[in-house]
Amino acid sequence: MFNEYFTISSISGPLLIAEKIQDVKYAEIVEIITQEGEIRRGKVLDVSKEMAVIEVFEGTKGLDVSATRLRFLGKTQTLGVSNEMLGRIFDGKGNPRDDGPAIIPQKILDINGLPINPTARDYPSEFIQTGISAIDGMNPLVRGQKLPIFSAAGLPHNRLTAQICRQAKVRGVEERFAVVFAGMGITFEEAEFFIQDFTYTGAIERSVLFINLADEPAIERLAIPRLALTTAEYLAFGLNMHVLVILTDMTFYCEALREVSSNRKEVPGRRGYPGYLYTDLASIYERAGRIKQKIGSITLIPVLTMPEDDKTHPIPDLTGYITEGQIILSRQLHKKGIYPPIDVLPSLSRLKDKGIGEGKTRKDHADLLNQLFACYAKGKDVKEIALILGEASLSALDRIYLDFSEKFEEEFVRQKESEDRSVEETLDIGWSLISKVPKEELKRIRPEYLEEYYLKR
C-alpha cells in the first residue's frame, strides 16, 4: 500500500517541498500525479520529520500545487540489468532510446551502489593498450585504474574517447571486454557522433550507451553516472567481464549538482558548488577498480572540460585528489594541428610503474619513458630560452634538445585518429627519437638497454 499526499507546499526549479508526510526515506522514489493523470517520477533528496524535498526528473513545469498528489513508492531508484544491454542505447532514466525492445532484466539493482571496500580491493597491475602513444608510452592505463581526461572547450576530447573505446584491449589474453559509455548534457551532434562511430566501427556490439542531451532534464545527469556504473558492476562482477567506463562530461554533472544545491538554498562552497562536491564525486569514482577473487574489473575514464582552461577549478582539482592521475589536453598542441593534443609533461598516471615492464609491455619501457620525459622537458625549457634570447644564443647541445622536442610532438604524440599503435611500435618510435641525443646524455637508461636498443638506430 503506497502513501499518497496532497501536501505540496511550494515548487522551486526542479524541486517540490512536501509537508505533513510520514515514513518517507532518503532517496525514495516518488510518483508525481498531475490533475490530468500524467505521472512524473522523482526522488527524495532531503527528509525531516514532516517535510520532504523531492527532485522531479521530468521537471516541474505545469504542476498545480493544490491539485498534484504524491505517491511514495517505498523503494530507491533501481535499474534492471542483463547481458542483453550490450549493443543498446538508453536514456537518463534507463529506458531504451534506440527504438529497441525493453530489456528483460536478469537482476534489478539499486543504482546508488557502494564504493568498493578498500580491504577487498585488488591492486591494479595489468596494462591496457589504447593504441595511443602519448598514453601507452608515457602515461599507461592499468586495468582497474581511474584515469581522467582534463580537456577544455573546443578540444577534441570526444574524438579521443571514441578512439580509446574502439582500440582499448588487454594484450595477450582472450577475455570478455565491454565498454559502458555515459554522455551527460552533450549536444545532439555529439550524441550522433558517438552513436555513429560506435556503430560504424562495430564497437557498439560490446558497448552500452547512456545518453542525456543538453536539452533534456538536468536532473537526469545526476543519475546517468550511477546507471552506467551499476551496469558496469553487473558486467564486471556478475558476468566476469573487463569493463571500461567513459563518463563525459563530468563538468555538466557538477553543474547539475550545483543547480540542485542552489534550489535547495544550501550554503555554497567554492565557485558556488556544494560543499559535498568532493564526497559526491568520490561516491562515483570509488566504484571503479578490481576486487580480490573476482575475475572482472572496472576501469574508469571520466572526461571533464576545465572552465576557462583552469586546472585549479574545483571540478578538476577535486577529481585529481580522488583519481590516480590525469591526461591533460593542450590548447597549444591543438593550435599546431597535432592530434591527439596530449601534453605529456603535466599528465600523470600514478599506477604506470605497476603496469609496465617485462611480461607486461617491454623491459625497457620504464627507463625509456623517464628518458623521453626528461629530454622533452629539457627541449621545452630550451625553447623558452630561445624565445627570450634568440636561437643564436643556443649551444649545439641545446639545439639537439630543441630539435628533439619538436620531433617528439610531430612523430611520437601526433598520430592518425584511425591509427592503432602497438606498445612495441610506440617504444620503437621513442628509441628512434632518443637515439638522436648523444649517448652520454642518456643517464636515465640502464647501460644494457642502451647497448641493446640505442646502437640499432
C-alpha positions as CSV (number, residue, x, y, z in Angstrom):
1,M,0.0,0.0,0.0
2,F,1.6,3.3,-1.1
3,N,1.4,6.5,0.9
4,E,-0.3,9.4,-1.1
5,Y,-0.4,13.1,-0.2
6,F,-1.9,16.3,-1.5
7,T,0.5,18.3,0.7
8,I,2.9,20.1,-1.8
9,S,3.7,23.5,-0.2
10,S,6.0,25.0,-2.8
11,I,7.9,24.5,-6.0
12,S,11.5,25.7,-6.7
13,G,13.0,24.9,-10.0
14,P,13.0,21.1,-10.4
15,L,12.2,20.6,-6.6
16,L,9.0,20.1,-4.7
17,I,8.6,20.7,-1.0
18,A,6.0,18.3,0.6
19,E,4.8,18.7,4.2
20,K,2.9,16.5,6.7
21,I,4.4,13.3,5.4
22,Q,5.3,10.2,7.3
23,D,7.6,7.2,6.9
24,V,9.4,8.6,3.9
25,K,13.1,7.7,3.4
26,Y,16.0,9.4,1.8
27,A,16.4,8.6,-2.0
28,E,12.9,7.0,-2.1
29,I,11.2,7.1,-5.5
30,V,8.1,9.3,-5.8
31,E,5.4,9.4,-8.4
32,I,4.0,12.9,-9.0
33,I,0.5,12.6,-10.4
34,T,-1.0,15.7,-12.1
35,Q,-4.6,16.7,-12.2
36,E,-4.7,15.4,-15.8
37,G,-3.4,12.0,-14.7
38,E,0.1,12.4,-16.1
39,I,2.7,10.6,-14.0
40,R,6.1,12.0,-13.4
41,R,8.9,10.5,-11.3
42,G,11.1,12.0,-8.7
43,K,13.4,11.2,-5.8
44,V,13.6,12.3,-2.2
45,L,16.6,14.5,-1.7
46,D,16.1,15.5,1.9
47,V,13.7,14.5,4.6
48,S,12.8,15.6,8.1
49,K,10.1,14.5,10.5
50,E,7.2,16.1,8.5
51,M,8.8,17.5,5.4
52,A,10.5,16.1,2.2
53,V,12.4,17.8,-0.6
54,I,11.8,15.9,-3.9
55,E,13.6,16.4,-7.2
56,V,11.4,15.8,-10.3
57,F,13.1,14.0,-13.1
58,E,10.9,15.4,-15.9
59,G,10.8,18.9,-14.4
60,T,8.0,20.8,-12.5
61,K,6.7,22.9,-15.4
62,G,2.9,23.0,-15.4
63,L,2.4,21.4,-12.0
64,D,-0.5,22.8,-9.9
65,V,0.5,22.8,-6.2
66,S,-3.1,22.3,-4.9
67,A,-4.1,19.6,-7.5
68,T,-1.0,17.5,-7.7
69,R,-0.7,14.4,-5.5
70,L,2.4,12.5,-4.4
71,R,2.8,8.7,-4.2
72,F,5.8,7.4,-2.3
73,L,6.8,4.0,-3.6
74,G,8.9,2.9,-0.6
75,K,12.0,2.0,-2.8
76,T,15.0,3.7,-4.2
77,Q,15.8,4.1,-7.9
78,T,16.7,0.8,-9.5
79,L,17.9,-0.5,-12.9
80,G,17.1,-3.8,-14.5
81,V,20.4,-5.2,-15.8
82,S,21.1,-8.0,-18.3
83,N,23.7,-9.1,-20.8
84,E,21.2,-8.0,-23.4
85,M,22.1,-4.4,-22.7
86,L,25.3,-4.8,-24.8
87,G,24.7,-3.1,-28.1
88,R,21.9,-1.0,-26.8
89,I,21.4,2.8,-26.2
90,F,19.5,4.1,-23.1
91,D,18.3,7.5,-21.8
92,G,18.9,9.2,-18.5
93,K,16.2,7.1,-16.8
94,G,17.5,3.8,-18.0
95,N,14.8,3.4,-20.7
96,P,15.8,2.3,-24.3
97,R,16.2,5.3,-26.7
98,D,17.2,3.2,-29.7
99,D,13.7,2.0,-30.6
100,G,14.6,-1.4,-29.4
101,P,12.5,-3.6,-27.1
102,A,12.6,-3.2,-23.3
103,I,15.3,-5.2,-21.5
104,I,14.2,-8.3,-19.7
105,P,16.2,-7.9,-16.5
106,Q,18.3,-10.7,-15.0
107,K,18.8,-8.6,-11.9
108,I,17.3,-5.4,-10.5
109,L,19.9,-3.3,-8.8
110,D,19.9,-0.1,-6.7
111,I,21.8,2.5,-8.8
112,N,23.4,4.1,-5.8
113,G,25.6,1.1,-5.2
114,L,28.5,1.3,-2.9
115,P,32.2,2.2,-3.2
116,I,34.5,-0.9,-3.2
117,N,35.7,-1.7,0.3
118,P,39.4,-0.8,0.5
119,T,40.2,-4.1,2.1
120,A,38.6,-6.0,-0.7
121,R,40.4,-4.1,-3.5
122,D,43.0,-5.9,-5.6
123,Y,45.9,-3.7,-6.8
124,P,45.7,-2.7,-10.5
125,S,48.6,-4.2,-12.3
126,E,47.6,-5.2,-15.9
127,F,48.4,-2.9,-18.8
128,I,45.6,-1.8,-21.1
129,Q,46.7,-0.9,-24.6
130,T,44.8,2.1,-26.0
131,G,46.9,2.3,-29.2
132,I,47.7,5.9,-28.5
133,S,51.4,6.5,-28.0
134,A,51.1,9.6,-25.7
135,I,49.1,7.4,-23.3
136,D,50.6,3.9,-23.7
137,G,54.2,5.2,-23.9
138,M,54.2,8.0,-21.4
139,N,51.1,7.6,-19.1
140,P,50.0,4.0,-19.3
141,L,46.5,3.0,-18.3
142,V,46.2,0.0,-16.0
143,R,43.2,-2.3,-15.6
144,G,41.1,-1.1,-12.6
145,Q,42.5,2.4,-12.7
146,K,40.7,5.7,-12.5
147,L,42.4,8.0,-15.1
148,P,40.5,11.2,-16.0
149,I,41.0,13.3,-19.1
150,F,41.2,17.0,-18.4
151,S,40.1,18.9,-21.5
152,A,38.6,22.3,-22.4
153,A,36.0,23.8,-24.7
154,G,36.9,23.3,-28.4
155,L,39.5,20.5,-27.8
156,P,38.9,17.0,-29.4
157,H,38.2,15.0,-26.2
158,N,35.2,13.4,-27.9
159,R,37.3,12.1,-30.8
160,L,40.0,10.9,-28.3
161,T,37.5,9.0,-26.1
162,A,35.8,7.4,-29.1
163,Q,39.3,6.2,-30.3
164,I,40.0,4.8,-26.8
165,C,36.7,2.9,-26.8
166,R,37.5,1.4,-30.3
167,Q,41.0,0.4,-29.6
168,A,41.3,-0.4,-25.9
169,K,42.4,-4.0,-25.2
170,V,44.3,-6.2,-22.8
171,R,47.3,-7.7,-24.5
172,G,47.9,-11.4,-24.9
173,V,44.7,-12.7,-23.4
174,E,41.3,-13.5,-24.9
175,E,38.9,-12.1,-22.2
176,R,35.5,-10.7,-22.4
177,F,35.7,-6.9,-22.7
178,A,33.0,-4.3,-22.7
179,V,32.6,-0.5,-22.8
180,V,30.0,1.4,-20.9
181,F,29.6,5.0,-22.2
182,A,27.7,7.7,-20.3
183,G,27.1,11.1,-22.0
184,M,25.8,13.9,-19.8
185,G,24.4,17.2,-21.2
186,I,26.0,16.5,-24.6
187,T,24.6,18.1,-27.8
188,F,22.6,16.1,-30.3
189,E,25.6,16.4,-32.7
190,E,27.9,14.9,-30.1
191,A,25.5,12.1,-29.4
192,E,25.2,11.3,-33.1
193,F,29.0,11.3,-33.4
194,F,29.4,8.7,-30.7
195,I,26.5,6.5,-31.9
196,Q,27.7,6.6,-35.5
197,D,31.3,6.0,-34.5
198,F,30.4,3.0,-32.3
199,T,28.1,1.6,-34.9
200,Y,30.4,2.1,-37.9
201,T,33.4,0.5,-36.2
202,G,31.4,-2.3,-34.7
203,A,32.3,-1.2,-31.2
204,I,28.6,-1.0,-30.4
205,E,28.4,-4.8,-30.2
206,R,30.5,-4.7,-26.9
207,S,29.1,-1.4,-25.6
208,V,26.3,0.0,-23.5
209,L,25.4,3.7,-24.1
210,F,23.6,6.0,-21.7
211,I,22.9,9.5,-23.2
212,N,21.4,12.6,-21.7
213,L,21.1,15.5,-24.2
214,A,21.7,19.2,-23.4
215,D,18.0,20.0,-23.8
216,E,16.9,17.1,-21.6
217,P,16.3,17.5,-17.8
218,A,19.5,18.4,-15.9
219,I,18.3,16.1,-13.0
220,E,18.9,13.1,-15.2
221,R,22.6,14.0,-15.3
222,L,22.9,13.1,-11.7
223,A,21.6,9.6,-12.3
224,I,23.5,8.7,-15.5
225,P,26.9,8.0,-14.0
226,R,25.2,5.8,-11.4
227,L,23.2,4.0,-14.1
228,A,26.5,3.4,-16.1
229,L,28.4,2.2,-13.1
230,T,25.6,-0.1,-12.0
231,T,25.6,-1.7,-15.4
232,A,29.4,-1.9,-15.3
233,E,29.3,-3.6,-11.9
234,Y,26.9,-6.2,-13.2
235,L,29.0,-6.9,-16.3
236,A,32.3,-7.0,-14.3
237,F,31.4,-8.8,-11.1
238,G,28.3,-10.6,-12.2
239,L,29.4,-11.8,-15.7
240,N,33.3,-11.7,-15.2
241,M,33.9,-9.1,-17.9
242,H,36.5,-6.4,-18.0
243,V,34.7,-3.1,-18.4
244,L,35.9,0.3,-19.5
245,V,33.6,3.1,-18.3
246,I,33.7,6.5,-20.0
247,L,31.9,9.4,-18.3
248,T,31.6,12.6,-20.3
249,D,31.2,15.4,-19.4
250,M,31.6,15.4,-15.6
251,T,31.6,19.3,-15.7
252,F,27.9,19.1,-16.8
253,Y,27.3,16.6,-14.0
254,C,28.8,19.0,-11.4
255,E,26.8,22.0,-12.8
256,A,23.6,20.0,-12.4
257,L,24.6,19.2,-8.8
258,R,25.2,22.9,-8.2
259,E,21.8,23.8,-9.7
260,V,20.0,21.4,-7.4
261,S,22.0,22.6,-4.4
262,S,21.1,26.2,-5.2
263,N,17.4,25.4,-5.5
264,R,17.7,23.7,-2.1
265,K,19.1,27.0,-0.7
266,E,22.2,25.3,0.6
267,V,25.2,27.3,1.7
268,P,27.6,27.3,-1.4
269,G,31.2,26.3,-1.3
270,R,34.0,27.2,-3.9
271,R,32.6,28.8,-7.1
272,G,29.1,28.1,-5.9
273,Y,29.4,24.3,-5.9
274,P,28.1,22.5,-2.8
275,G,30.5,21.7,0.0
276,Y,29.9,18.0,-0.5
277,L,31.1,18.0,-4.2
278,Y,34.2,16.0,-3.2
279,T,32.1,13.4,-1.4
280,D,29.7,13.1,-4.2
281,L,32.4,12.7,-6.9
282,A,34.1,10.1,-4.6
283,S,30.9,8.1,-4.4
284,I,31.1,7.7,-8.2
285,Y,34.8,7.3,-8.8
286,E,35.4,4.8,-6.0
287,R,33.0,2.3,-7.5
288,A,35.7,1.5,-10.1
289,G,38.5,-0.9,-9.5
290,R,39.3,-4.6,-9.0
291,I,38.0,-6.9,-6.3
292,K,40.0,-9.8,-4.8
293,Q,39.0,-13.2,-6.0
294,K,36.8,-11.6,-8.8
295,I,37.8,-12.1,-12.4
296,G,36.2,-8.9,-13.8
297,S,37.3,-5.3,-13.4
298,I,36.1,-1.7,-13.9
299,T,38.5,0.8,-15.4
300,L,37.2,4.4,-15.3
301,I,38.0,7.3,-17.6
302,P,36.0,10.4,-16.6
303,V,36.2,13.3,-19.1
304,L,35.8,16.9,-17.9
305,T,36.1,20.2,-19.6
306,M,38.0,22.7,-17.4
307,P,36.2,26.0,-17.2
308,E,38.5,28.8,-18.6
309,D,41.2,26.1,-19.0
310,D,41.8,26.4,-15.3
311,K,43.3,23.3,-13.6
312,T,42.7,24.8,-10.2
313,H,38.9,24.9,-10.8
314,P,37.1,22.8,-8.1
315,I,36.0,20.1,-10.6
316,P,39.4,19.1,-12.0
317,D,41.0,19.9,-8.6
318,L,38.8,17.6,-6.6
319,T,38.9,14.9,-9.4
320,G,42.7,14.9,-9.2
321,Y,42.6,14.1,-5.5
322,I,40.2,11.1,-5.9
323,T,41.7,9.6,-9.1
324,E,45.1,8.1,-10.0
325,G,46.5,10.8,-12.3
326,Q,45.2,12.7,-15.3
327,I,45.6,13.0,-19.0
328,I,45.7,16.7,-19.9
329,L,44.9,18.0,-23.4
330,S,46.8,21.1,-24.6
331,R,45.3,24.0,-26.5
332,Q,48.8,24.9,-27.8
333,L,49.3,21.5,-29.4
334,H,45.7,21.6,-30.8
335,K,46.5,25.0,-32.4
336,K,49.6,23.4,-34.0
337,G,47.3,20.8,-35.6
338,I,48.6,17.9,-33.5
339,Y,46.2,15.1,-32.7
340,P,45.8,13.9,-30.1
341,P,46.9,17.1,-28.3
342,I,48.0,15.3,-25.1
343,D,50.5,17.3,-23.1
344,V,52.7,14.6,-21.6
345,L,54.5,16.9,-19.1
346,P,51.6,17.8,-16.7
347,S,49.9,14.5,-17.5
348,L,50.4,11.7,-15.0
349,S,49.5,8.0,-14.4
350,R,50.2,7.2,-10.8
351,L,49.9,3.4,-11.5
352,K,52.1,3.3,-14.6
353,D,55.0,1.6,-12.8
354,K,52.7,-1.3,-11.9
355,G,51.5,-1.9,-15.4
356,I,54.7,-1.8,-17.5
357,G,57.9,-3.8,-17.8
358,E,58.9,-7.3,-18.8
359,G,55.9,-9.6,-19.3
360,K,53.5,-6.7,-19.5
361,T,54.9,-4.3,-22.1
362,R,58.7,-4.5,-22.6
363,K,61.6,-4.5,-20.2
364,D,63.0,-1.1,-21.4
365,H,59.6,0.7,-21.1
366,A,60.2,2.4,-17.7
367,D,63.7,3.6,-18.5
368,L,62.7,4.9,-21.9
369,L,59.6,6.6,-20.5
370,N,61.7,8.5,-18.0
371,Q,64.4,9.5,-20.5
372,L,61.8,10.7,-23.1
373,F,60.1,12.8,-20.4
374,A,63.5,14.3,-19.3
375,C,64.6,15.1,-22.9
376,Y,61.2,16.6,-23.9
377,A,61.2,18.8,-20.7
378,K,64.7,20.0,-21.5
379,G,63.7,20.8,-25.1
380,K,60.7,22.8,-23.9
381,D,63.0,24.8,-21.5
382,V,65.4,25.4,-24.4
383,K,62.6,26.7,-26.5
384,E,61.6,29.3,-23.9
385,I,65.2,30.4,-23.7
386,A,65.3,30.8,-27.5
387,L,62.2,32.9,-27.4
388,I,63.8,35.3,-24.9
389,L,67.5,35.4,-26.1
390,G,67.2,34.1,-29.7
391,E,68.4,30.9,-31.2
392,A,71.8,32.3,-31.8
393,S,72.4,32.1,-28.0
394,L,71.9,28.3,-28.0
395,S,74.7,25.8,-27.8
396,A,75.0,22.8,-30.1
397,L,73.5,20.5,-27.4
398,D,70.7,23.0,-26.8
399,R,69.8,22.7,-30.5
400,I,69.7,18.9,-30.3
401,Y,67.2,19.1,-27.4
402,L,65.1,21.8,-29.2
403,D,65.0,19.6,-32.3
404,F,64.1,16.6,-30.1
405,S,61.1,18.3,-28.6
406,E,59.7,19.3,-32.0
407,K,60.2,15.8,-33.4
408,F,58.7,14.3,-30.3
409,E,55.5,16.2,-30.8
410,E,55.4,15.5,-34.6
411,E,56.4,11.8,-34.6
412,F,55.5,10.4,-31.1
413,V,52.5,12.5,-29.9
414,R,50.9,13.0,-33.3
415,Q,49.1,10.1,-34.9
416,K,46.1,9.5,-37.0
417,E,42.6,9.1,-35.5
418,S,42.4,5.7,-37.0
419,E,45.9,4.6,-36.1
420,D,46.1,1.8,-33.5
421,R,49.8,1.5,-32.5
422,S,51.0,-1.5,-30.5
423,V,53.1,-0.7,-27.5
424,E,56.2,-2.1,-29.3
425,E,55.6,0.4,-32.2
426,T,55.3,3.2,-29.6
427,L,58.6,2.2,-27.9
428,D,60.4,1.8,-31.2
429,I,59.4,5.4,-32.2
430,G,60.7,6.5,-28.8
431,W,64.1,4.8,-29.3
432,S,64.3,6.3,-32.9
433,L,63.9,9.8,-31.3
434,I,66.1,9.2,-28.3
435,S,68.9,7.9,-30.4
436,K,69.4,11.3,-31.9
437,V,70.5,12.6,-28.5
438,P,74.2,11.9,-27.5
439,K,74.5,8.7,-25.7
440,E,76.4,10.3,-22.8
441,E,73.3,12.4,-22.1
442,L,71.0,9.4,-21.6
443,K,71.6,8.9,-17.9
444,R,68.1,7.5,-17.1
445,I,68.5,4.4,-19.2
446,R,70.5,1.3,-17.9
447,P,73.6,0.6,-19.9
448,E,72.4,-2.9,-21.0
449,Y,69.3,-1.3,-22.6
450,L,71.4,1.3,-24.4
451,E,73.5,-1.5,-25.8
452,E,70.5,-3.4,-27.0
453,Y,68.3,-0.7,-28.4
454,Y,70.3,2.5,-28.9
455,L,73.0,1.1,-31.1
456,K,70.5,-0.3,-33.5
457,R,69.4,3.2,-34.6
